Amino acid sequence: MSQHHGTKKMPAIHKYCEFGYVGSEGDRFGRLFDLPPLFTPIDTLKALGKKNGPMDGGKNANRTDSVPVGMVFFGQFIDHDITLDVETSFDQTVDLNELSNARTPTLDLDCIYGQGPEASPFLYYGAGEYAGVKLLTGADGTAAPDQSEALAADDLPRTSHGTAIIGDPRNDENRIISQLQLAFIRFHNKVVDAIHADNSALEGGELFEHARQQVTWHYQWCVLTDFLPAMCGNAVVSEILGNGRQFFCPTNSSPFIPVEFSVAAYRFGHSMVPQKIQVQKNGSSFELFGTKLGRGFSPLGDKDAVVDWNELVNADSGHVVQMAEKMDTQLASDLLDLPFVTSGESSLATRNLLRGQGFQLPSGEQVAEAMGRDKSEIDQVSQKAANIAGADIDLSSGTPLWFYLLSEAECIGRESKAGQFDAAEGLGPVGARIVAETMIGLMELDPRSFMHINRNWDPADGVGVRSLGEILTY
């Protein structure tokens, strides 16, 4: 079977006697809080996350008013850029001192560029004027067997077995994310053209590095000014930019991925994925893992599955953009019985809950208290979570952090501007602070980012794109 993200069993060390973490320079995973881990009986976690259980949102749409569905998949793309855990499984307790991150914990697009033209030459043109400068797509003669030339032109480069030739294999695990990967590759190639047209003296490695910096900085700008306000709210983003980070403050100034972020807070997007997605104007809506869009890790097989990004992100004012599902405790039914999981746990919700326990995450209540939230607010969220879980599911020892943050989003929501909270439109106070501080911190601590090199940089100094929609339709 296809090895989808998080389904492959890999060996690692079992260690059940401690939860402490001692950070050191060069670490790529760590903790924001030194708090005791929550333990919830596995039967309780499975009951909470099972199909037809309290987190099953059914098949009816319940959309946000403000978040385009393409922004959710952009969140997945960002995740694949900054973190990859290839060592842990659900049947172990994780020792962070032994855990490595296969991605760089910075917003550097290594999922697009790999290790660059010299170390990852298979991703790049091998001959001609743009050898080692432009990235390959399916239009460059790398079609999978039996794939038509027309389909290949709208697909990723692939091997003879149909495997995508890209910097991170997870960016082929569903059709939307593979089309997003393709869009970023095309953006890089168009930026190369724009830079070369402006300065024909630039060529080879110098042209590539200039283009990579421009693409990466535009991407970082969109994360900071487009993605984070949509998911976390303008209020918290502005407060962090004005007054600094309070919790994501590595003592050695070396970026790392907090597990409270990667295993809990940043999994908010799972609740926002719709049961069906319309990818073309006036087209039909298809299930994410259905026959049209495919089950992932396969070549484009139908022109109807080519994504028109004007339908999924704010780009062209003449298009009606499809919105994401509300950020709440409900997941689309298909995600609670993943069709590509043929053995083991098939509910994405249960998998998230089990992973949180394996990473020894504290309860949501503990994290909220450590962040200084009012007791009345914590009690409100905790009671909301208990009500959703129902009388038969006992959360009296504490609410799993991921479920707490979804409950917080549902009953409090995103602080779109100071004092204005929009329930189920984005992350609540605790979740938003964890996600926004981590993302901003990863940029501020990266010596190659515009936030580190030139905080006065503006997209007008590059190719001028200021939003995700403009990148994907450039």
C-alpha positions in Angstrom: 0.0 0.0 0.0 1.0 3.6 -0.4 3.0 5.0 2.6 1.0 8.1 3.4 2.4 10.6 5.8 2.2 9.2 9.4 1.2 5.6 8.4 4.7 4.0 8.0 6.0 2.2 11.1 9.6 3.0 11.8 11.8 1.9 14.7 12.7 4.2 17.6 13.6 4.0 21.2 10.9 3.3 23.8 11.2 5.4 26.9 8.4 5.5 29.3 10.0 6.8 32.5 10.5 10.5 31.9 9.0 13.5 30.1 11.7 16.1 30.6 13.4 17.7 27.7 16.8 19.4 27.8 17.4 21.5 24.7 20.8 22.0 23.1 22.1 23.8 20.0 21.2 22.1 16.8 18.0 20.4 18.1 15.1 20.4 15.7 12.3 19.4 18.0 11.7 20.7 21.5 9.0 21.9 24.0 7.6 25.3 24.8 6.5 24.3 28.3 8.0 22.1 31.0 4.7 20.6 32.1 3.6 17.1 33.2 2.2 15.0 30.4 -1.5 14.2 30.3 -2.4 10.5 30.2 -5.8 9.5 28.8 -6.8 5.8 28.5 -6.5 4.7 24.9 -10.1 3.5 24.8 -11.1 7.1 25.6 -9.0 8.5 22.8 -10.4 6.0 20.3 -14.0 6.7 21.4 -13.4 10.5 21.0 -11.9 10.2 17.5 -13.8 7.3 16.0 -16.1 7.5 12.9 -19.6 8.3 13.9 -18.3 9.6 17.2 -18.4 13.1 18.7 -15.8 14.5 16.2 -17.6 13.2 13.1 -18.9 16.2 11.2 -20.8 14.1 8.7 -21.0 15.1 5.0 -22.8 18.4 5.2 -20.8 21.6 4.5 -20.4 24.2 7.3 -18.1 26.8 5.8 -16.1 29.7 7.3 -16.9 33.2 6.1 -13.3 34.3 5.6 -10.8 31.5 5.0 -10.4 30.1 1.4 -10.0 26.4 1.3 -6.7 26.7 -0.6 -5.3 28.4 2.5 -5.8 25.1 4.4 -3.7 23.2 1.9 -1.1 26.0 2.0 -0.9 25.2 5.7 -0.1 21.6 4.9 2.5 22.8 2.4 4.2 24.9 5.1 4.1 22.0 7.5 6.0 19.8 4.9 8.5 22.6 4.5 9.5 22.8 8.2 9.0 19.4 9.8 9.3 15.7 9.0 9.3 13.0 11.7 10.3 9.7 10.2 11.1 7.9 13.4 8.1 7.7 15.7 4.9 5.5 15.7 1.8 5.3 17.7 3.0 2.5 19.9 5.9 4.3 21.6 6.6 7.2 23.9 8.8 9.7 22.2 12.1 10.9 23.6 12.8 14.3 22.1 16.5 14.0 22.9 16.6 11.2 20.4 14.3 12.6 17.7 15.5 14.3 14.6 13.7 16.4 12.0 14.3 15.4 8.4 13.4 19.0 7.2 15.1 22.2 8.2 13.1 24.0 10.9 13.0 27.2 8.7 10.7 28.5 6.0 13.3 27.9 3.3 11.3 25.9 0.7 13.6 22.9 0.9 10.5 20.9 -0.1 10.8 22.7 -3.5 14.6 23.1 -3.8 15.8 19.9 -2.2 19.5 20.5 -1.4 20.0 22.7 -4.4 21.2 22.0 -8.0 24.5 20.4 -7.0 23.2 18.0 -4.4 19.7 17.4 -5.9 20.3 17.7 -9.7 17.4 15.5 -10.5 15.0 18.3 -9.6 16.5 20.7 -12.1 17.1 21.3 -15.8 20.1 19.3 -16.8 21.0 21.2 -20.0 20.4 24.4 -21.9 20.4 28.0 -20.9 18.7 27.3 -17.5 20.6 24.1 -16.5 20.8 24.0 -12.7 18.5 27.1 -12.5 15.0 26.1 -13.4 13.0 23.3 -11.8 11.5 20.4 -13.8 7.8 19.9 -14.2 5.9 17.2 -16.1 5.9 19.4 -19.1 9.7 18.7 -19.5 9.4 15.1 -20.8 9.1 13.3 -17.5 5.6 11.8 -17.9 4.7 8.6 -16.2 3.9 5.5 -18.3 0.5 5.8 -20.1 0.1 9.4 -19.1 -0.8 11.6 -22.0 1.4 14.6 -22.9 -1.5 16.9 -22.1 -1.9 15.5 -18.6 1.9 15.5 -18.0 2.0 19.2 -18.8 -0.1 19.8 -15.7 1.7 17.4 -13.4 4.8 17.0 -11.4 7.9 15.3 -12.9 7.7 11.6 -12.3 9.7 8.4 -12.5 8.8 5.5 -14.8 6.9 4.1 -11.8 4.9 7.3 -11.3 6.7 8.5 -8.2 6.9 12.3 -8.0 10.4 13.7 -8.4 10.2 16.4 -5.7 12.0 17.7 -2.6 9.4 16.2 -0.2 7.4 13.1 -1.2 4.5 14.1 1.1 3.7 16.9 -1.4 2.1 14.2 -3.6 -0.1 12.7 -0.9 -3.3 14.3 -2.3 -4.1 16.0 -5.6 -4.5 19.5 -4.1 -1.1 19.5 -2.4 0.6 18.1 -5.5 -0.9 20.9 -7.6 0.3 23.4 -5.0 3.8 21.9 -5.3 3.6 22.3 -9.1 2.4 25.9 -8.7 5.4 26.8 -6.6 7.8 25.2 -9.1 6.2 27.2 -11.8 6.5 30.4 -9.7 10.2 29.8 -9.3 10.6 29.3 -13.1 8.6 32.5 -13.8 10.7 34.4 -11.3 13.8 33.2 -13.1 12.4 34.6 -16.3 11.6 37.9 -14.7 15.0 38.4 -13.1 16.8 37.3 -16.3 14.7 39.7 -18.4 15.7 42.5 -16.0 19.4 41.6 -15.8 20.6 39.3 -18.6 24.1 39.3 -17.1 22.9 37.0 -14.3 23.2 33.4 -15.2 24.0 29.9 -13.8 24.4 29.6 -10.0 24.1 33.4 -9.5 20.8 33.6 -11.3 19.5 30.5 -9.3 20.5 31.9 -5.9 18.9 35.3 -6.7 15.7 33.6 -7.8 15.6 31.3 -4.8 15.9 34.2 -2.4 13.2 36.1 -4.2 10.8 33.2 -4.2 11.5 32.3 -0.6 11.1 35.8 0.7 7.8 36.3 -1.2 6.7 33.0 0.3 7.7 34.1 3.8 5.9 37.4 3.3 2.7 35.5 2.4 3.0 33.4 5.5 3.4 36.5 7.7 0.8 38.8 6.1 -1.7 36.4 4.5 -1.7 33.0 6.2 -1.1 33.9 9.8 -3.8 36.7 9.9 -6.3 34.3 8.3 -5.7 31.4 10.8 -4.6 33.3 13.9 -6.1 36.7 13.6 -4.5 40.1 12.9 -4.6 41.0 16.6 -2.2 38.3 17.9 0.1 38.7 14.8 0.3 42.5 15.4 0.9 42.0 19.1 3.8 39.6 18.6 5.3 41.8 15.9 5.0 44.8 18.2 5.9 43.3 21.6 7.9 40.2 20.7 7.5 36.5 21.4 6.7 35.4 24.9 6.9 31.6 24.8 8.9 30.6 21.7 12.2 32.0 22.8 15.1 29.5 22.3 17.9 30.3 24.7 20.5 29.5 22.0 18.8 31.5 19.2 18.6 28.3 17.2 15.2 27.5 15.6 13.4 24.3 16.5 9.9 22.9 16.1 7.9 22.9 19.4 5.9 19.7 19.7 3.0 21.7 21.2 2.9 23.3 17.7 3.6 20.3 15.4 1.6 17.6 17.3 -1.3 19.7 18.4 -1.8 23.4 17.5 -0.8 23.1 13.9 -3.1 20.2 13.2 -6.1 22.6 13.2 -6.3 22.3 9.4 -7.7 18.8 9.7 -11.0 20.2 10.9 -11.1 22.6 7.9 -10.9 20.1 5.1 -14.2 19.9 3.2 -15.8 16.5 2.4 -15.8 17.6 -1.3 -13.8 20.2 -3.2 -14.6 22.0 -6.5 -11.3 22.6 -8.3 -12.5 24.2 -11.5 -15.0 27.0 -12.4 -18.5 25.5 -12.9 -17.0 22.1 -12.3 -18.3 19.3 -10.1 -17.1 18.8 -6.5 -15.0 15.7 -5.9 -14.0 13.9 -2.7 -10.4 14.5 -1.7 -9.5 10.8 -1.9 -12.1 9.8 -4.6 -11.8 8.5 -8.1 -11.3 11.9 -9.8 -8.7 13.4 -7.5 -7.1 10.0 -6.7 -5.8 8.6 -3.5 -2.4 10.3 -3.6 1.1 9.3 -4.8 -0.1 8.8 -8.3 0.2 10.7 -11.7 -2.5 13.1 -12.7 -5.1 10.9 -14.5 -7.9 13.3 -15.4 -8.0 16.9 -16.7 -10.9 17.5 -14.3 -8.4 17.2 -11.4 -6.3 20.1 -12.6 -6.6 22.9 -10.0 -7.7 26.3 -11.1 -6.3 28.3 -8.1 -8.7 31.1 -8.7 -11.4 28.8 -7.3 -9.5 28.0 -4.0 -7.6 31.2 -3.1 -8.3 34.9 -3.4 -6.6 35.8 -6.6 -9.2 37.0 -9.3 -12.1 39.1 -8.0 -14.2 37.6 -10.8 -14.2 34.1 -9.1 -16.3 32.9 -6.2 -13.7 31.3 -3.9 -14.6 28.0 -2.1 -14.3 28.5 1.6 -12.8 26.1 4.1 -14.9 24.2 6.7 -15.2 26.0 10.1 -12.4 25.5 12.5 -14.1 23.4 15.2 -14.1 19.9 16.7 -15.8 18.4 13.7 -13.9 16.6 10.9 -15.2 15.4 7.5 -16.4 11.8 7.7 -13.9 10.7 5.1 -11.0 11.7 7.4 -12.3 9.5 10.2 -12.0 6.4 7.9 -9.1 7.2 5.6 -9.5 5.0 2.5 -5.8 4.4 2.0 -5.2 3.0 5.5 -5.8 -0.8 5.1 -4.5 -1.8 8.5 -4.2 -0.1 11.8 -6.0 3.0 12.9 -7.8 4.7 10.1 -9.3 7.7 11.9 -7.2 10.9 11.4 -8.7 12.3 14.6 -7.7 9.2 16.7 -4.3 9.2 15.1 -3.8 12.8 16.2 -4.9 12.0 19.8 -2.6 9.0 20.0 0.3 10.9 18.6 -0.2 13.7 21.2 -0.1 11.1 24.0 3.0 9.5 22.5 4.7 12.9 22.5 3.7 13.4 26.2 1.9 16.6 25.6 0.4 18.3 28.6 -3.4 18.9 28.8 -4.9 21.9 27.1 -5.8 23.3 30.5 -2.2 23.1 31.7 -0.9 24.9 28.6 -3.6 27.6 28.8 -2.7 28.2 32.5 1.0 28.4 31.7 0.2 31.0 29.1 -1.7 33.1 31.7 -5.2 32.7 30.4 -8.0 33.5 32.8 -9.5 30.6 34.7 -13.0 31.5 33.5 -11.9 31.2 29.9 -10.1 27.9 30.6 -13.2 26.6 32.3 -15.4 27.7 29.4 -13.2 25.8 26.9 -12.8 22.7 29.1 -16.6 22.6 29.6 -17.2 22.9 25.8 -14.8 20.0 25.2 -16.5 17.9 27.8 -19.9 18.7 26.3 -18.8 17.7 22.8 -17.2 14.5 24.1 -20.4 13.5 25.9 -21.1 11.9 29.2 -19.6 8.5 28.2 -16.2 10.0 27.4 -14.3 11.0 30.6 -12.0 14.0 30.2 -11.9 14.8 33.9 -8.1 14.3 34.1 -7.6 17.0 31.4 -8.4 17.7 27.8 -5.9 16.5 25.1 -4.2 19.6 23.8 -5.3 19.2 20.2 -9.0 18.7 21.2 -8.8 21.6 23.6 -7.5 23.9 20.9 -10.2 22.9 18.5 -12.8 23.4 21.2 -11.2 26.9 21.9 -11.5 27.7 18.2 -15.1 26.7 18.2 -16.3 28.6 21.3 -14.0 31.6 21.3 -12.3 31.7 17.9 -10.0 34.1 16.1 -9.3 37.6 17.4 -9.6 39.2 14.0 -9.0 42.7 15.5 -8.4 43.7 19.1 -11.3 42.6 21.2 -13.3 41.1 18.3 -13.4 37.3 18.4 -15.0 35.3 15.5 -16.0 31.8 16.7 -14.9 28.9 14.4 -13.2 31.3 11.9 -9.7 30.6 13.2 -7.6 29.6 16.2 -8.5 30.9 19.7 -6.1 32.7 22.1 -3.9 29.7 23.1 -3.7 28.0 19.7 -3.2 31.3 17.8 -0.3 32.3 20.1 1.5 28.9 19.7 1.2 28.9 15.9 1.9 32.6 15.3 4.9 32.8 17.7 6.4 29.6 16.2 6.1 30.8 12.6 7.3 34.3 13.3 10.1 32.9 15.4 11.2 30.5 12.7 11.6 33.5 10.4 13.3 35.8 12.9 15.8 33.1 13.9 16.7 32.1 10.3 19.8 34.0 9.1 18.6 33.7 5.5 15.1 35.1 5.9 14.0 38.6 5.1 12.9 39.0 8.7 16.6 38.5 9.7 18.5 40.1 6.8 16.3 43.0 5.9 13.2 43.8 7.9 12.5 46.7 5.6 12.1 44.4 2.6 8.8 44.7 0.7 7.5 42.5 -2.2 7.7 45.6 -4.4 11.5 45.1 -4.1 11.1 41.7 -5.8 8.5 40.6 -8.3 5.7 42.3 -6.4 3.4 39.4 -5.4 1.8 40.1 -2.0 -0.6 37.2 -1.4 -0.8 33.4 -1.8 -3.3 33.9 -4.6 -0.8 36.1 -6.5 1.9 33.5 -6.1 -0.2 30.6 -7.3 -1.5 32.5 -10.4 1.7 34.5 -11.1 
